[in-house]
Amino acid sequence: MAANKAVIILGACGALGRAVVKRFKAPGWTPISLDIAASDSALHSVVIKVINLPCSITQSDSKKHFLHN
């Protein structure tokens, strides 16, 4: 009986991630994409919702608020 093997690939939609998905698909693994967009090459995709933080690290007041709360 063949073992079921799965691998989660973070950033599978990027160039390197797509290459990693391709590499794992060949020997029979089940690649699962974890990214901000659905993967067209992985067998399954988990899409991460991007949220905006209430501060900007480029503004000194926001950095102080973020780091002290």
MODELLER restraints for C-alpha pairs under 7 A, 6 or more apart:
rsr = mdl.restraints
at = mdl.atoms
rsr.add(forms.Gaussian(group=physical.xy_distance, feature=features.Distance(at['CA:5:A'], at['CA:29:A']), mean=5.11, stdev=0.5))
rsr.add(forms.Gaussian(group=physical.xy_distance, feature=features.Distance(at['CA:5:A'], at['CA:30:A']), mean=6.12, stdev=0.5))
rsr.add(forms.Gaussian(group=physical.xy_distance, feature=features.Distance(at['CA:6:A'], at['CA:29:A']), mean=5.43, stdev=0.5))
rsr.add(forms.Gaussian(group=physical.xy_distance, feature=features.Distance(at['CA:6:A'], at['CA:30:A']), mean=4.44, stdev=0.5))
rsr.add(forms.Gaussian(group=physical.xy_distance, feature=features.Distance(at['CA:6:A'], at['CA:31:A']), mean=5.83, stdev=0.5))
rsr.add(forms.Gaussian(group=physical.xy_distance, feature=features.Distance(at['CA:7:A'], at['CA:29:A']), mean=6.95, stdev=0.5))
rsr.add(forms.Gaussian(group=physical.xy_distance, feature=features.Distance(at['CA:7:A'], at['CA:30:A']), mean=6.22, stdev=0.5))
rsr.add(forms.Gaussian(group=physical.xy_distance, feature=features.Distance(at['CA:7:A'], at['CA:31:A']), mean=5.05, stdev=0.5))
rsr.add(forms.Gaussian(group=physical.xy_distance, feature=features.Distance(at['CA:7:A'], at['CA:32:A']), mean=6.00, stdev=0.5))
rsr.add(forms.Gaussian(group=physical.xy_distance, feature=features.Distance(at['CA:8:A'], at['CA:31:A']), mean=6.02, stdev=0.5))
rsr.add(forms.Gaussian(group=physical.xy_distance, feature=features.Distance(at['CA:8:A'], at['CA:32:A']), mean=4.66, stdev=0.5))
rsr.add(forms.Gaussian(group=physical.xy_distance, feature=features.Distance(at['CA:8:A'], at['CA:33:A']), mean=5.96, stdev=0.5))
rsr.add(forms.Gaussian(group=physical.xy_distance, feature=features.Distance(at['CA:8:A'], at['CA:34:A']), mean=6.74, stdev=0.5))
rsr.add(forms.Gaussian(group=physical.xy_distance, feature=features.Distance(at['CA:9:A'], at['CA:17:A']), mean=6.85, stdev=0.5))
rsr.add(forms.Gaussian(group=physical.xy_distance, feature=features.Distance(at['CA:9:A'], at['CA:31:A']), mean=6.82, stdev=0.5))
rsr.add(forms.Gaussian(group=physical.xy_distance, feature=features.Distance(at['CA:9:A'], at['CA:32:A']), mean=6.00, stdev=0.5))
rsr.add(forms.Gaussian(group=physical.xy_distance, feature=features.Distance(at['CA:9:A'], at['CA:33:A']), mean=5.11, stdev=0.5))
rsr.add(forms.Gaussian(group=physical.xy_distance, feature=features.Distance(at['CA:9:A'], at['CA:34:A']), mean=5.93, stdev=0.5))
rsr.add(forms.Gaussian(group=physical.xy_distance, feature=features.Distance(at['CA:10:A'], at['CA:33:A']), mean=6.26, stdev=0.5))
rsr.add(forms.Gaussian(group=physical.xy_distance, feature=features.Distance(at['CA:10:A'], at['CA:34:A']), mean=4.77, stdev=0.5))
rsr.add(forms.Gaussian(group=physical.xy_distance, feature=features.Distance(at['CA:10:A'], at['CA:35:A']), mean=6.00, stdev=0.5))
rsr.add(forms.Gaussian(group=physical.xy_distance, feature=features.Distance(at['CA:11:A'], at['CA:17:A']), mean=5.45, stdev=0.5))
rsr.add(forms.Gaussian(group=physical.xy_distance, feature=features.Distance(at['CA:11:A'], at['CA:34:A']), mean=6.04, stdev=0.5))
rsr.add(forms.Gaussian(group=physical.xy_distance, feature=features.Distance(at['CA:11:A'], at['CA:35:A']), mean=4.87, stdev=0.5))
rsr.add(forms.Gaussian(group=physical.xy_distance, feature=features.Distance(at['CA:12:A'], at['CA:18:A']), mean=5.28, stdev=0.5))
rsr.add(forms.Gaussian(group=physical.xy_distance, feature=features.Distance(at['CA:12:A'], at['CA:21:A']), mean=6.73, stdev=0.5))
rsr.add(forms.Gaussian(group=physical.xy_distance, feature=features.Distance(at['CA:12:A'], at['CA:33:A']), mean=5.25, stdev=0.5))
rsr.add(forms.Gaussian(group=physical.xy_distance, feature=features.Distance(at['CA:12:A'], at['CA:34:A']), mean=6.53, stdev=0.5))
rsr.add(forms.Gaussian(group=physical.xy_distance, feature=features.Distance(at['CA:12:A'], at['CA:35:A']), mean=6.30, stdev=0.5))
rsr.add(forms.Gaussian(group=physical.xy_distance, feature=features.Distance(at['CA:12:A'], at['CA:39:A']), mean=6.43, stdev=0.5))
rsr.add(forms.Gaussian(group=physical.xy_distance, feature=features.Distance(at['CA:13:A'], at['CA:35:A']), mean=6.69, stdev=0.5))
rsr.add(forms.Gaussian(group=physical.xy_distance, feature=features.Distance(at['CA:13:A'], at['CA:37:A']), mean=6.89, stdev=0.5))
rsr.add(forms.Gaussian(group=physical.xy_distance, feature=features.Distance(at['CA:13:A'], at['CA:39:A']), mean=5.35, stdev=0.5))
rsr.add(forms.Gaussian(group=physical.xy_distance, feature=features.Distance(at['CA:18:A'], at['CA:41:A']), mean=6.92, stdev=0.5))
rsr.add(forms.Gaussian(group=physical.xy_distance, feature=features.Distance(at['CA:21:A'], at['CA:31:A']), mean=5.93, stdev=0.5))
rsr.add(forms.Gaussian(group=physical.xy_distance, feature=features.Distance(at['CA:21:A'], at['CA:41:A']), mean=6.94, stdev=0.5))
rsr.add(forms.Gaussian(group=physical.xy_distance, feature=features.Distance(at['CA:21:A'], at['CA:42:A']), mean=6.09, stdev=0.5))
rsr.add(forms.Gaussian(group=physical.xy_distance, feature=features.Distance(at['CA:24:A'], at['CA:31:A']), mean=6.55, stdev=0.5))
rsr.add(forms.Gaussian(group=physical.xy_distance, feature=features.Distance(at['CA:25:A'], at['CA:31:A']), mean=6.56, stdev=0.5))
rsr.add(forms.Gaussian(group=physical.xy_distance, feature=features.Distance(at['CA:30:A'], at['CA:43:A']), mean=6.51, stdev=0.5))
rsr.add(forms.Gaussian(group=physical.xy_distance, feature=features.Distance(at['CA:31:A'], at['CA:42:A']), mean=5.35, stdev=0.5))
rsr.add(forms.Gaussian(group=physical.xy_distance, feature=features.Distance(at['CA:31:A'], at['CA:43:A']), mean=5.92, stdev=0.5))
rsr.add(forms.Gaussian(group=physical.xy_distance, feature=features.Distance(at['CA:31:A'], at['CA:44:A']), mean=6.87, stdev=0.5))
rsr.add(forms.Gaussian(group=physical.xy_distance, feature=features.Distance(at['CA:32:A'], at['CA:42:A']), mean=5.80, stdev=0.5))
rsr.add(forms.Gaussian(group=physical.xy_distance, feature=features.Distance(at['CA:32:A'], at['CA:43:A']), mean=6.22, stdev=0.5))
rsr.add(forms.Gaussian(group=physical.xy_distance, feature=features.Distance(at['CA:32:A'], at['CA:44:A']), mean=4.82, stdev=0.5))
rsr.add(forms.Gaussian(group=physical.xy_distance, feature=features.Distance(at['CA:32:A'], at['CA:45:A']), mean=5.64, stdev=0.5))
rsr.add(forms.Gaussian(group=physical.xy_distance, feature=features.Distance(at['CA:33:A'], at['CA:39:A']), mean=6.21, stdev=0.5))
rsr.add(forms.Gaussian(group=physical.xy_distance, feature=features.Distance(at['CA:33:A'], at['CA:42:A']), mean=5.90, stdev=0.5))
rsr.add(forms.Gaussian(group=physical.xy_distance, feature=features.Distance(at['CA:33:A'], at['CA:44:A']), mean=6.14, stdev=0.5))
rsr.add(forms.Gaussian(group=physical.xy_distance, feature=features.Distance(at['CA:33:A'], at['CA:45:A']), mean=4.49, stdev=0.5))
rsr.add(forms.Gaussian(group=physical.xy_distance, feature=features.Distance(at['CA:33:A'], at['CA:46:A']), mean=5.88, stdev=0.5))
rsr.add(forms.Gaussian(group=physical.xy_distance, feature=features.Distance(at['CA:34:A'], at['CA:45:A']), mean=6.11, stdev=0.5))
rsr.add(forms.Gaussian(group=physical.xy_distance, feature=features.Distance(at['CA:34:A'], at['CA:46:A']), mean=4.88, stdev=0.5))
rsr.add(forms.Gaussian(group=physical.xy_distance, feature=features.Distance(at['CA:34:A'], at['CA:47:A']), mean=6.05, stdev=0.5))
rsr.add(forms.Gaussian(group=physical.xy_distance, feature=features.Distance(at['CA:34:A'], at['CA:48:A']), mean=6.98, stdev=0.5))
rsr.add(forms.Gaussian(group=physical.xy_distance, feature=features.Distance(at['CA:35:A'], at['CA:46:A']), mean=6.61, stdev=0.5))
rsr.add(forms.Gaussian(group=physical.xy_distance, feature=features.Distance(at['CA:35:A'], at['CA:47:A']), mean=5.36, stdev=0.5))
rsr.add(forms.Gaussian(group=physical.xy_distance, feature=features.Distance(at['CA:35:A'], at['CA:48:A']), mean=5.73, stdev=0.5))
rsr.add(forms.Gaussian(group=physical.xy_distance, feature=features.Distance(at['CA:36:A'], at['CA:47:A']), mean=5.18, stdev=0.5))
rsr.add(forms.Gaussian(group=physical.xy_distance, feature=features.Distance(at['CA:36:A'], at['CA:48:A']), mean=4.76, stdev=0.5))
rsr.add(forms.Gaussian(group=physical.xy_distance, feature=features.Distance(at['CA:36:A'], at['CA:49:A']), mean=6.33, stdev=0.5))
rsr.add(forms.Gaussian(group=physical.xy_distance, feature=features.Distance(at['CA:36:A'], at['CA:50:A']), mean=6.97, stdev=0.5))
rsr.add(forms.Gaussian(group=physical.xy_distance, feature=features.Distance(at['CA:37:A'], at['CA:47:A']), mean=5.51, stdev=0.5))
rsr.add(forms.Gaussian(group=physical.xy_distance, feature=features.Distance(at['CA:38:A'], at['CA:45:A']), mean=5.48, stdev=0.5))
rsr.add(forms.Gaussian(group=physical.xy_distance, feature=features.Distance(at['CA:38:A'], at['CA:46:A']), mean=6.93, stdev=0.5))
rsr.add(forms.Gaussian(group=physical.xy_distance, feature=features.Distance(at['CA:38:A'], at['CA:47:A']), mean=5.86, stdev=0.5))
rsr.add(forms.Gaussian(group=physical.xy_distance, feature=features.Distance(at['CA:39:A'], at['CA:45:A']), mean=5.92, stdev=0.5))
rsr.add(forms.Gaussian(group=physical.xy_distance, feature=features.Distance(at['CA:55:A'], at['CA:62:A']), mean=5.07, stdev=0.5))
rsr.add(forms.Gaussian(group=physical.xy_distance, feature=features.Distance(at['CA:55:A'], at['CA:66:A']), mean=6.86, stdev=0.5))
rsr.add(forms.Gaussian(group=physical.xy_distance, feature=features.Distance(at['CA:56:A'], at['CA:62:A']), mean=5.73, stdev=0.5))
rsr.add(forms.Gaussian(group=physical.xy_distance, feature=features.Distance(at['CA:56:A'], at['CA:63:A']), mean=6.94, stdev=0.5))
rsr.add(forms.Gaussian(group=physical.xy_distance, feature=features.Distance(at['CA:57:A'], at['CA:63:A']), mean=5.30, stdev=0.5))
